[in-house]
Amino acid sequence: MAENTKSRRKAGKIALIVILCILAACAAAWFGAARFFKDHYYPRTSINGQDISLKDEAAGEELLKKQAEDYVLAVHDRDGRVSYFNAGDFDYTYDSDGTARRLLDGQDSLLWPRYIFQQHEYSADLPVKWDEKKLEALISAMDCFKEENITKPKNAYIEDTDKGWEIIPEVEGNQPIKEQVIADIKKAVAARTAVLELGSQDYTAPTIRSDDPTLQAKMETADKFRRMTITYKVPGGTRKLDGDTISSWLSFDKDGNVTVDEGKVADYAQQLAYTYNTYGDKRQFKTTKGDTITIGGGDYGWIVDKAAEAKQLKADIEKGESVEREPCWEQKAFTDTEDDIGKTYIEVDYSSQHMWYYKNGSLVLDADIVTGNNSIGNGSPDGVFKVISRIRDTTLQGEDYSSPVQYFMPFAYNVGFHDASWRSSFGGSIYLSSGSHGCVNMPADKAKQLFDSVEPGTPVIAFYRDPVTLSNTSGRVSNAYSYKAQ
């Protein structure tokens, strides 16, 4: 009996040893496969449609390289000629960014039995680099740039023929704009475009065509221009440019075509800017407390777009018709009254740590505030600004802070009005010991009231009652009145 028990024990030990050996072998196989798949792609794996199953990183890199460098661009010009740009001709090569390795790193190799029977289809970008000078040399050698193949465009014009006045049609020509062609081909190469048709933007075009209204009949005589006026609607009233002045800027050729002196037009646009620009001007402002302060700087006010105005004025004159319009503004004030602040504005008294919002002359709200402490470089910018926008539920971030707010109304660079849930009190001298990073902190209910009522563009007059010097970034970028470079 004892002998049988001993035999059974021995058999059990042998079985246990066999099981452990099997488990060890399985574990070795498991981890061996896991090690293999750490550096080899799973079966049924493809990159950009090409099989890479069971291959290693080097094979992946080679596959991506082959895909990237298998590239030819065909460029068709206006005359039907085709120029081919082969990758090897301008050293168009794969610029590895580690994609092959990243795809392997994305495989969970320890769980390989779960993935080896699945399809793994990857779409990978093909970063490339090429020799810019070689590509530009190839472009320069295109047939469309050869002098004998170029016909320059010609404008349509009026000609006095034996049949009377006739419009001689424009000639489109085929003169390429080299810089544009180079830019478009480079863009196509970067996008791996196979075929590029050069478009109208790649060719010099006539500036005057047969359907141009000025060519449908002879230009009127100078009297027509003397009869015309341009009436500007300007802040506080109107300003008139009369025909006699306009006529002094014109010259006419034998066909009756008018030429406008662009220098005189530009001078007049400059006069408008000098007269009506208020951006950054010093203003006399009567505060809520009853005193009058001088404040300048900021980004509020009228700005004439001199280039756009000169262009529009020239076009108006060439039409020969009277017109009434506003100057071309680069920026408008909130009101078109002579006083460009008007009766709707926000007043911020940094020294008193208080703000007021007036709408159509009536006080809508006022609130104690907390602003930046200038002594530690967080001075809030002063000047005449405007509410840029209204933003709900955002996070204000800086180098050493991240503050979620419900209501944010920026008005000067990154400085704005907002609620400050982390504060239990406002006003007084809090800002000197626990000031903001430059923004105007408000109680939440006041911030909501302002947010719900104020319109973007509303003037913001922010000022200190005592002289200060701002040297921080927000002061510089916002054109603060008291900014001074250190």
Backbone hydrogen bonds, N-H to C=O, Kabsch-Sander energy under -0.5 kcal/mol:
donor,donor_aa,acceptor,acceptor_aa,energy
5,T,1,M,-1.9
6,K,2,A,-2.2
7,S,3,E,-2.0
8,R,4,N,-2.5
9,R,5,T,-2.2
10,K,6,K,-2.1
11,A,7,S,-2.7
12,G,8,R,-2.5
13,K,9,R,-2.3
14,I,10,K,-2.2
15,A,11,A,-2.5
16,L,12,G,-2.6
17,I,13,K,-2.8
18,V,14,I,-2.6
19,I,15,A,-2.9
20,L,16,L,-3.0
21,C,17,I,-2.4
22,I,18,V,-2.7
23,L,19,I,-3.2
24,A,20,L,-2.8
25,A,21,C,-2.7
26,C,22,I,-3.0
27,A,23,L,-3.1
28,A,24,A,-2.7
29,A,25,A,-2.7
30,W,26,C,-3.4
31,F,27,A,-3.1
32,G,28,A,-2.2
33,A,29,A,-2.7
34,A,30,W,-2.6
35,R,31,F,-2.5
36,F,32,G,-2.1
37,F,33,A,-2.9
38,K,34,A,-0.7
39,D,35,R,-0.6
39,D,36,F,-1.2
41,Y,55,K,-2.6
45,T,42,Y,-0.6
46,S,120,H,-2.8
47,I,50,Q,-2.6
48,N,122,Y,-3.6
50,Q,47,I,-1.6
52,I,45,T,-3.1
53,S,45,T,-0.6
54,L,41,Y,-1.5
55,K,52,I,-1.9
57,E,39,D,-0.7
60,G,56,D,-2.1
61,E,57,E,-2.9
62,E,58,A,-2.4
63,L,59,A,-2.5
64,L,60,G,-2.5
65,K,61,E,-2.6
66,K,62,E,-2.5
67,Q,63,L,-2.5
68,A,64,L,-2.7
69,E,65,K,-2.5
70,D,66,K,-0.8
70,D,67,Q,-0.6
71,Y,69,E,-1.6
73,L,85,F,-2.2
74,A,194,A,-2.8
75,V,73,L,-0.6
75,V,83,S,-3.2
76,H,74,A,-0.5
76,H,196,L,-2.9
77,D,75,V,-0.5
77,D,81,R,-2.5
80,G,77,D,-1.8
83,S,75,V,-2.7
85,F,73,L,-2.8
86,N,84,Y,-0.6
87,A,71,Y,-2.0
89,D,86,N,-1.5
90,F,86,N,-0.6
90,F,87,A,-1.1
91,D,88,G,-0.9
92,Y,87,A,-2.8
93,T,91,D,-1.0
93,T,129,K,-2.8
95,D,127,P,-2.9
96,S,94,Y,-0.7
102,R,98,G,-2.4
103,L,99,T,-2.5
104,L,100,A,-1.5
105,D,101,R,-2.8
106,G,102,R,-1.4
107,Q,104,L,-1.7
109,S,107,Q,-1.4
111,L,108,D,-1.3
112,W,109,S,-1.4
114,R,111,L,-1.5
115,Y,111,L,-0.7
115,Y,112,W,-1.0
116,I,112,W,-2.0
118,Q,115,Y,-1.7
120,H,44,R,-2.8
122,Y,46,S,-3.1
122,Y,120,H,-0.6
124,A,122,Y,-0.6
129,K,93,T,-2.5
131,D,90,F,-2.4
132,E,130,W,-0.9
135,L,131,D,-2.4
136,E,132,E,-2.7
137,A,133,K,-2.1
138,L,134,K,-2.1
139,I,135,L,-2.3
140,S,136,E,-2.6
141,A,137,A,-1.1
142,M,139,I,-2.0
145,F,142,M,-1.7
146,K,143,D,-1.6
149,N,146,K,-2.1
150,I,147,E,-1.5
152,K,150,I,-0.5
154,K,171,V,-2.2
156,A,208,I,-2.7
157,Y,168,I,-1.5
159,E,166,E,-2.6
161,T,159,E,-1.1
161,T,164,G,-2.3
164,G,161,T,-1.7
166,E,159,E,-2.3
168,I,157,Y,-3.0
168,I,166,E,-0.7
171,V,154,K,-2.2
172,E,170,E,-0.5
174,N,151,T,-2.7
175,Q,151,T,-0.6
177,I,202,D,-3.3
178,K,176,P,-0.9
181,V,177,I,-2.7
182,I,178,K,-2.9
183,A,179,E,-2.2
184,D,180,Q,-2.9
185,I,181,V,-2.6
186,K,182,I,-2.6
187,K,183,A,-2.2
188,A,184,D,-2.2
189,V,185,I,-2.7
190,A,186,K,-2.6
191,A,187,K,-1.7
192,R,189,V,-1.1
193,T,188,A,-2.8
196,L,74,A,-2.8
198,L,76,H,-2.7
198,L,196,L,-0.6
202,D,199,G,-2.2
203,Y,200,S,-1.6
204,T,175,Q,-2.9
212,D,209,R,-2.1
215,L,212,D,-2.3
216,Q,213,P,-1.3
219,M,255,D,-0.6
224,K,221,T,-1.4
225,F,221,T,-0.9
226,R,222,A,-1.9
227,R,223,D,-1.6
228,M,224,K,-0.8
230,I,241,L,-2.3
231,T,229,T,-0.5
231,T,323,V,-2.7
232,Y,230,I,-0.6
232,Y,239,R,-3.9
233,K,325,R,-2.2
234,V,232,Y,-0.9
234,V,237,G,-1.7
236,G,336,D,-1.9
237,G,234,V,-2.6
239,R,232,Y,-2.2
241,L,230,I,-2.8
242,D,240,K,-0.6
246,I,242,D,-2.0
247,S,243,G,-3.1
248,S,244,D,-1.3
249,W,246,I,-2.0
250,L,247,S,-1.5
251,S,259,T,-1.8
253,D,257,N,-2.0
256,G,253,D,-1.9
259,T,251,S,-3.1
261,D,249,W,-2.7
262,E,260,V,-1.0
265,V,261,D,-1.9
266,A,262,E,-2.6
267,D,263,G,-2.1
268,Y,264,K,-2.1
269,A,265,V,-2.2
270,Q,266,A,-2.0
271,Q,267,D,-2.0
272,L,268,Y,-2.3
273,A,269,A,-2.1
274,Y,270,Q,-2.7
275,T,271,Q,-2.3
276,Y,272,L,-2.8
277,N,273,A,-2.2
278,T,302,W,-2.0
279,Y,302,W,-1.5
280,G,300,Y,-1.0
281,D,278,T,-2.3
283,R,295,I,-2.9
285,F,283,R,-0.6
285,F,293,I,-2.8
287,T,285,F,-0.7
287,T,291,D,-3.1
290,G,287,T,-1.5
293,I,285,F,-2.8
295,I,283,R,-2.3
295,I,293,I,-0.5
297,G,280,G,-1.4
298,G,479,N,-3.1
299,D,384,V,-0.5
300,Y,384,V,-2.1
303,I,331,Q,-2.3
305,D,328,C,-3.2
306,K,304,V,-1.4
309,E,305,D,-3.1
310,A,306,K,-2.5
311,K,307,A,-2.0
312,Q,308,A,-2.7
313,L,309,E,-3.0
314,K,310,A,-2.2
315,A,311,K,-2.0
316,D,312,Q,-2.7
317,I,313,L,-2.4
318,E,314,K,-2.3
319,K,315,A,-1.4
320,G,316,D,-1.0
320,G,317,I,-0.9
321,E,316,D,-0.9
323,V,229,T,-2.1
325,R,231,T,-2.3
329,W,327,P,-0.9
330,E,303,I,-3.2
331,Q,303,I,-1.6
335,T,340,D,-0.7
340,D,338,E,-0.9
344,T,341,I,-0.6
345,Y,343,K,-0.5
345,Y,358,Y,-1.6
346,I,459,P,-2.4
347,E,356,W,-3.0
348,V,461,I,-3.1
349,D,347,E,-0.5
349,D,354,H,-2.8
350,Y,348,V,-0.9
350,Y,463,F,-2.3
351,S,463,F,-0.7
353,Q,349,D,-1.1
354,H,349,D,-1.6
355,M,367,A,-2.4
356,W,347,E,-2.4
357,Y,365,L,-3.0
358,Y,345,Y,-2.9
358,Y,356,W,-0.5
359,K,362,S,-3.1
361,G,343,K,-2.6
362,S,359,K,-2.0
364,V,357,Y,-3.3
364,V,362,S,-0.5
365,L,357,Y,-1.3
367,A,355,M,-2.1
369,I,353,Q,-2.0
370,V,441,N,-1.5
373,N,436,S,-0.8
374,N,372,G,-0.8
376,I,373,N,-1.3
377,G,374,N,-1.8
378,N,373,N,-2.1
380,S,372,G,-0.5
383,G,462,A,-2.5
384,V,297,G,-0.9
385,F,383,G,-0.6
385,F,460,V,-3.2
386,K,411,F,-0.9
387,V,458,T,-2.2
388,I,410,P,-3.0
389,S,410,P,-0.8
391,I,408,F,-3.0
393,D,406,Q,-1.8
394,T,405,V,-1.8
396,L,394,T,-0.5
396,L,403,S,-2.9
397,Q,395,T,-0.5
398,G,401,Y,-2.5
403,S,396,L,-3.2
405,V,394,T,-3.2
408,F,391,I,-2.4
409,M,417,F,-2.7
411,F,415,V,-3.0
412,A,415,V,-2.2
415,V,412,A,-2.8
417,F,409,M,-2.1
418,H,440,V,-2.1
419,D,407,Y,-0.9
420,A,442,M,-1.2
423,R,420,A,-2.1
427,G,369,I,-1.6
430,I,427,G,-1.4
432,L,429,S,-1.6
433,S,429,S,-0.5
433,S,430,I,-1.6
434,S,430,I,-3.4
435,G,431,Y,-0.8
436,S,371,T,-1.5
440,V,416,G,-2.6
441,N,370,V,-3.0
441,N,439,C,-0.9
442,M,418,H,-2.3
447,A,443,P,-2.6
448,K,444,A,-2.4
449,Q,445,D,-2.1
450,L,446,K,-2.5
451,F,447,A,-2.7
452,D,448,K,-2.6
453,S,449,Q,-0.9
453,S,450,L,-0.6
454,V,450,L,-3.0
457,G,387,V,-3.1
458,T,455,E,-1.9
460,V,385,F,-2.2
461,I,346,I,-3.2
462,A,383,G,-2.6
462,A,460,V,-0.8
463,F,348,V,-2.4
470,L,482,S,-2.7
476,R,472,N,-1.9
477,V,473,T,-3.1
478,S,474,S,-1.9
479,N,476,R,-1.3
480,A,475,G,-2.7
481,Y,382,D,-2.6
483,Y,480,A,-1.3
484,K,470,L,-3.1
